[in-house]
Amino acid sequence: MSDNPLLKIDRLIMGDVYTSTESMDNLTILCDDFGSRFGGTEGERQAAEFLVEKMKAYGLSNVHLEPVDYVGWRRGQVKLEILEPVQKEIACITLPHSPPANLEAYVVDMDDGAPNEFDERAEEISGKIVLTTSEVNPKGVKRWIHRSEKYGRSMMAGAAGFIFVNHYPAYGPATGGIGDNAEGPIPGISVAMEDGAYIQRLIKRFGAVKIRITSSDACQPMVSWNVVGELPGVKQPEKMVLMGSHYDGHDISQGAEDPASGTVAVMEAARVLAQYAGELPYTIRFVLWGIEEIGLIGSTAYVAAHPEEMDHVLFYLNMDSAGAVANKGIVLNEWAELEPRFKQWSQEMALKFGVAQSVNAHSDHYPFLMVGVPTGGMGSVGGKGFSGRGYGHTRYDTLDKVTLVNLREAAVLAARLALRIAKDENWPASRRSVETVKELLDSPEYREEVAFNSRLEAYLKGLPNS
Ligand SMILES: [Zn+2]
């Protein structure tokens, strides 16, 4: 056996994780006792307090809650009625940040929602309700087309409302936020694949389908919390590795895979590192984010509140849903200089894991990425293609879908990597300038999404009540 001192710690960490059920015990409490932990629920507050108590029990330092003020949303009643050519009520849910609605209009079928078609068919869309599926690669478009892009493009084309159709059968409607920490300008609802397909068939057969959407949702000011704890470094404590996952799920779900499998993997990494990692030169800080699901609000607030820390963050490892993904690897957000380091560690750790490079805007790494901090996330690398969320964002994202072995794998990989970064005195990445971040996003791959985001921002600013 090797005398590498890191491997000695690895053995202790792994021995502990693989002989403990702590991660599944925590997941059970988060899901079965606190429910969705959606922003504004009692379970959210209970979860934040529970995570604080656990961090203290694990021996972390500087454990505290950081409050975040934001525009919250409460689900009310909703009704979707087909008025023409048949009369029928269809089961649906509203999407978080949807405004209250009392709307009658014809439906325009945008099918999977290829981004270019919204502008091309703007005349047809204007004044109607867009129906589009949750397919993330419509018509072979390579980049991930997010719900918020389909909603934004519908709105900018003059749509009066938005129907999001789950593209998986038998999962019911898929939820997801539509406002950017504010009430969305047009109503958004979601229906099951089967109901969406029925409406599409009616349009094909009869040419026009008129519907009515009535809902009583409400936006209001709320407070959430980021949960923070750390293992302070002894040499240069201001330098730190950050590891995090959000803990809020969607209100229709337990959010067991997304995000809680990642939340408890972070907690498990914290528990074992606190016991076995000894005195580290640099700090490892663990942060569990509030209200990611309705717009990355907790992590965005953290980055804004701690500008002085950003130069010193060696790496932010995002663990959203990490205890649910197969073929776990590290997806770096275009940090070529870090790839050899992770590959070398994979050898040293005798653990085969993939390292990939990509950029996306849809989890808590993004606010850090945008200010230049080296970032990446635990995700599926080198396995079979992944075409969406599966159970995620549906009411079926429940505890029974998660396995202890998967939680253990996530916790151990995160802990071993954080340990190495926190001891690496020649860490090859440092913060990017704002210009470099801009240049990175100005590649052909990301240009379309960036252009869309700035167009949407300008559009929202131009609306009368913003
Ligand atoms: Zn998530």
Boltz pocket constraint, residues with backbone or C-beta under 6 A from the ligand:
constraints:
  - pocket:
      binder: B
      contacts: [[A, 246], [A, 248], [A, 258], [A, 259], [A, 292], [A, 320], [A, 321], [A, 362], [A, 363]]
      max_distance: 6.0
